[in-house]
Amino acid sequence: MIFRHRTYRTLSGMAAGLVFLLALPLTGQIILPRLISDGMVLQRETNVNIWGWSAPGESIEVRFLDSTYHATANDSGEWSVSLGKLKPGGPFEMTLSASNVIKISDILIGDVWLCSGQSNMELPVRRVSWVYPEEIAGSANSMIRHFEVPDRTHFNGPLRDLNGGSWESADPGAVMNFSAVAYFFARELHTRYGVPVGLVNASLGGSPAESWMSEEALKEFPEYYREMQRFKDPALIARITRSDYERNREWYSRLYLNDEGYKDKQHPWYRNNLDLSEWESIRVPGYWTGTLLDNVNGVVWYRKTFKVPPGAEESAASLILGRIVDADSVWINEHFVGTTSYQYPPRRYPIPPGILREGENTIVVRVISNRGEGGFVPGKTYELTGSFGTIDLKGDWLCRTGTVMEPLGGETFVRWKPGGLYNAMIAPLLNYPIKGVIWYQGESNAGKPLEYAELFPSLICDWRKNWNQEAFPFLFVQLPNFMEPPDAPQESNWALLREAQLKTLSVPATGMAVAIDLGEWNDIHPLNKKEVGHRLALAARKVAFGDEDVVHSGPLYHSMIIKDKKIILSFTNTGSGLVFKKYHGPGPFAIAGPDRQFVWAKARIRGNTVIVRSKMVRHPVAVRYAWADNPDNANLYNEEGLPASPFRTDDW
């Protein structure tokens, strides 16, 4: 009999290992890991293993590229064959035989990159699709493949396989599910080298670095190691999960029942012809802090009237509502047009023909704030666009409180606990050779930036050791600018975490994409993922492919000299020379004397050095550059257009 690579039942994370052993076939039939399936990309020019499970003692034959390989399953039913070093190309077919026969088709040989981290790596192309319409339209390329590792956590030892996932080739439909950063990275490398690229995307929003580390590596960090031991107790996880679920369910049930906007079933507040005498004026965009809604959690209804020109009723349109904290539901002219359940995704709702009408129209937005401050995030776009033009929706709206609630209690987020993601999402990949790793993570560790300077290098060494690839390239994105820009020099955890990332370049075969000019002050998920992918690709050209001619990085601080009341800074990676881009506002250089009080400084370029001084500091001893959560005026680049990494010369 001949079978395509079959799927098997998704297993519970807590009992997966035991159930897997019990489920091993007794008749010799082969089971393959999820990665080894139709459309897979195998790593070129390294020893490639094909592995799987069968009945103990069963003989397995693998035929690939005019060669035949044999293996015998051990007492645990495990077997593997080595295909040796493969040259790039494809597509090819592989046949595996025992008492069953499995054919795997459309196999490519090229470069396989593990793409990992938190939400900015996880973020799919569809979240930024309107930014890159031409790139998506032209994305069809069977030489770029993506495998999304299902989100899963497990604490009682490494899992042997994933519980889902399949290889997809890039095209305008499938690419919507690709990691956006990873896709642009792969596209650039394939264009340059002409080699197939496989992306294995194992990432999860909000995940801290320790969740991606093995139990052995966590022994260096006793607090995290102890926490992992706690979560090996299934009863504890069940209690926490049940408690979180019940708390959320009860809170949202009361929210709905108490919402005055829904109580009158005949006249809910998204209807027209309401009595608006109790509604009050409020500006959009804006947070609730400092308004009539200060300190409110619960439901607030917003409404606004606007006019559209003739013919709009026959046209489709797009409603853009920036970002809303925390959740929203939207109606236009009493027609429901969309909802988003959490604060981060950009709100972009399609409006079908027949909803808008000539003349006056009404939009109603029901906003839920579950904790912290709610509202419409400032600095974003709020408009309605269509063939009739663009209607600006910023300005005065009416609002009315539906119900006031106590803040919703926080969740435990078991999935982020130490070691859990490593066991479930990394360990099953370890037999699959890779070219290297691209990593975008750090936001969730910004509360302990000094610890990250030890945690992050430990993670890199942990992965290399367990992959048995001691020096694979590990390329990472330095945190971008985020939050309100400062008026004066100040301390910053985000700056300290960027410094920890910068120091990690001392680990061999690492590269860093500086993103200090790619962030958005009001969004932890900046849209410009194409440039991030480009800068990672530059790092790959240098670190992974040995391109000595490429300028792969912006300027990196090297040393300083104090001379005549000024400090002279020297840099590496200056490329064709240092340049300042235009900027506004104070900084980005700050200087301090022995009192350690930093003030903004003037800076000028001389050759490949920067000279920094201030009349307010007679005896300078230290300089900081772009040292803030959001140094939105960072302006030092090389001629190749790559920004300098933030840095400090002190260790205060």
PyMOL commands that set and color helices and strands:
alter all, ss='L'
color gray80, all
select helices_A, chain A and resi 16-23+119-122+125-131+133-137+174-177+180-193+209-212+215-218+222-230+234-258+260-263+312-314+414-416+420-429+443-445+449-467+493-506+529-543
alter helices_A, ss='H'
color red, helices_A
select strands_A, chain A and resi 2-4+41-43+47-53+59-64+67-72+78-85+89-97+101-117+141-148+167-170+197-203+280-284+286-287+298-308+317-321+324-325+327-332+335-340+348-351+359-369+375-376+382-386+389-392+395-404+436-440+474-477+510-513+556-563+566-572+578-580+589-592+599-600+602-606+609-613+622-625+636-638+647-648
alter strands_A, ss='S'
color yellow, strands_A
deselect
rebuild
show_as cartoon
